[in-house]
Every structure is written in C-alpha cells, then in structure tokens.
Amino acid sequence: MSKKIIILNGSPRKSGNTTALTAEFKRGAEEAGNTVTEFFLDDMNINGCKGCFGGGKNPDSPCVQKDDMDKIYPVYKDADIVVLATPLYYWTISGQLKTAFDRLFAVAECDPNYRNPKKESVLIMAAEGYGFEETLYWYEHLEKHLGWKSSGKVLCGGVMAMGDIAGKPELQEAYNLGKSIQ
Ligand SMILES: Cc1cc2nc3c(=O)[nH]c(=O)nc-3n(C[C@H](O)[C@H](O)[C@H](O)COP(=O)(O)O)c2cc1C
C-alpha cells in the first residue's frame, strides 16, 4: 500500500547536503509508489510558537497564528510518515525545523488529551562532524512522547560545503530507505 510522506526540510541551502539526501529519499519513495510533499521551511513565513495553549479549535487551521503553517497542516494531517530533515546546527536540529515542529503542537490541541496523530517518522541529517548523539537523544524522546515509530534514519557526517556529499554512501542509504517504504 502506498503511503503519504511529508518532508519538513530545515536546511536553508536548497543545493546543500541535507537536500541532496532528501532528494534521493524522495526519488526512492516515489519509485516505490508513495506520494511525497517536501516543504523548504526556510522559504516559508513561519512564526515561533507563542505557547498560548489557545489552538486546536479548527482542525484545518489549528493555530491561532495565521501564517505559512496553514500550508503544512493539511499535508501533515494526511501524512503517514513525517520526515524530519535538517543540518546539524550546534549539536541539534536547525531553528527552521524546530520552529515548524513546535507549531505542530496546535494539531495535538485538537484532541482533548493533547494526543498527537499517530505517524511513522524518518530522521535525515547532514553535518560537518559526527556529533549526532544529542539529536538522537531528542529524537528518541520525541518518538516516545508522540507515540510515533521511527522507520529509519540517515545521518551523513563529514560534509561541510555544498557538494561535499557527492559520492557519499549515505545518498544510496537515503534512496534505499525511500524505496523500502510501501
Ligand atoms: C549555524 C551552524 C551551526 C553548525 N553546527 C554544527 C555542529 O554543531 N556540528 C557539526 O558537525 N556541523 C555543524 N555545522 C555544519 C553543518 O552541519 C554542515 O555544513 C552541513 O553539511 C550543512 O548542511 P546543508 O548543506 O544542508 O546546509 C553548522 C553549520 C552552521 C551554519
């Protein structure tokens, strides 16, 4: 059965290493018959969560703030799999991804017990070094809290400049992970 996949891409570099990985993931996933929608968060007008606990009244536009998150909410709602894609920034995810992810709290607010919609997820990352531990710690806790199941991770260290990723085996890994989804 084909799946609906949303990619939240938190890299500001459209020709960068993270996007090279998401492109391969997407190619594999689409070849396997899945539907993939990728959002380049840096291109979008997305404000930070205000922590007002006032959302969740309208499932189609659950946040009190009206901005480009309204393009993401319906795709997120329909998605079976959420791909979190980001460069490693100071041992964690980029601000672009964190900001958008915080705003998904408004979707949980649609449930009286703040239950999140059940999803699978994928983590895709690029970094100059290999210090992914803190992000993996965060990802594991996030999964547990949301009740999500991880379908896989692609972590590519040793890439700094745009293009450094050429020839790296993680590109094939990303393709294979996408292709394995059905
Ligand atoms: C603000 C900033 C913080 C970064 N912090 C780290 C870091 O903590 N560890 C690391 O290995 N690389 C770090 N990097 C390097 C990026 O992770 C690396 O260049 C990555 O390939 C960028 O991905 P992109 O091409 O998708 O933008 C940082 C880069 C920037 C711009």
PDBQT file of the ligand as one rigid body, heavy atoms in Angstrom, charges set to zero:
ROOT
HETATM    1  C1  LIG A 201      24.930  27.655  12.390  1.00  0.00    +0.000 C 
HETATM    2  C2  LIG A 201      25.662  26.397  12.058  1.00  0.00    +0.000 A 
HETATM    3  C3  LIG A 201      25.933  25.506  13.081  1.00  0.00    +0.000 A 
HETATM    4  C4  LIG A 201      26.581  24.306  12.792  1.00  0.00    +0.000 A 
HETATM    5  N1  LIG A 201      26.819  23.442  13.829  1.00  0.00    +0.000 NA
HETATM    6  C5  LIG A 201      27.437  22.250  13.556  1.00  0.00    +0.000 A 
HETATM    7  C6  LIG A 201      27.666  21.308  14.610  1.00  0.00    +0.000 A 
HETATM    8  O1  LIG A 201      27.347  21.523  15.781  1.00  0.00    +0.000 OA
HETATM    9  N2  LIG A 201      28.291  20.160  14.288  1.00  0.00    +0.000 N 
HETATM   10  C7  LIG A 201      28.681  19.861  13.010  1.00  0.00    +0.000 A 
HETATM   11  O2  LIG A 201      29.218  18.800  12.787  1.00  0.00    +0.000 OA
HETATM   12  N3  LIG A 201      28.437  20.725  11.985  1.00  0.00    +0.000 NA
HETATM   13  C8  LIG A 201      27.832  21.913  12.229  1.00  0.00    +0.000 A 
HETATM   14  N4  LIG A 201      27.584  22.795  11.206  1.00  0.00    +0.000 N 
HETATM   15  C9  LIG A 201      27.919  22.394   9.815  1.00  0.00    +0.000 C 
HETATM   16  C10 LIG A 201      26.690  21.872   9.038  1.00  0.00    +0.000 C 
HETATM   17  O3  LIG A 201      26.004  20.876   9.741  1.00  0.00    +0.000 OA
HETATM   18  C11 LIG A 201      27.166  21.304   7.674  1.00  0.00    +0.000 C 
HETATM   19  O4  LIG A 201      27.754  22.338   6.922  1.00  0.00    +0.000 OA
HETATM   20  C12 LIG A 201      26.033  20.657   6.898  1.00  0.00    +0.000 C 
HETATM   21  O5  LIG A 201      26.576  19.938   5.810  1.00  0.00    +0.000 OA
HETATM   22  C13 LIG A 201      25.060  21.693   6.381  1.00  0.00    +0.000 C 
HETATM   23  O6  LIG A 201      24.001  21.080   5.715  1.00  0.00    +0.000 OA
HETATM   24  P1  LIG A 201      23.276  21.773   4.452  1.00  0.00    +0.000 P 
HETATM   25  O7  LIG A 201      24.238  21.669   3.306  1.00  0.00    +0.000 OA
HETATM   26  O8  LIG A 201      22.037  21.029   4.251  1.00  0.00    +0.000 OA
HETATM   27  O9  LIG A 201      23.033  23.198   4.811  1.00  0.00    +0.000 OA
HETATM   28  C14 LIG A 201      26.984  24.010  11.466  1.00  0.00    +0.000 A 
HETATM   29  C15 LIG A 201      26.708  24.931  10.443  1.00  0.00    +0.000 A 
HETATM   30  C16 LIG A 201      26.059  26.125  10.740  1.00  0.00    +0.000 A 
HETATM   31  C17 LIG A 201      25.771  27.088   9.610  1.00  0.00    +0.000 C 
ENDROOT
TORSDOF 0
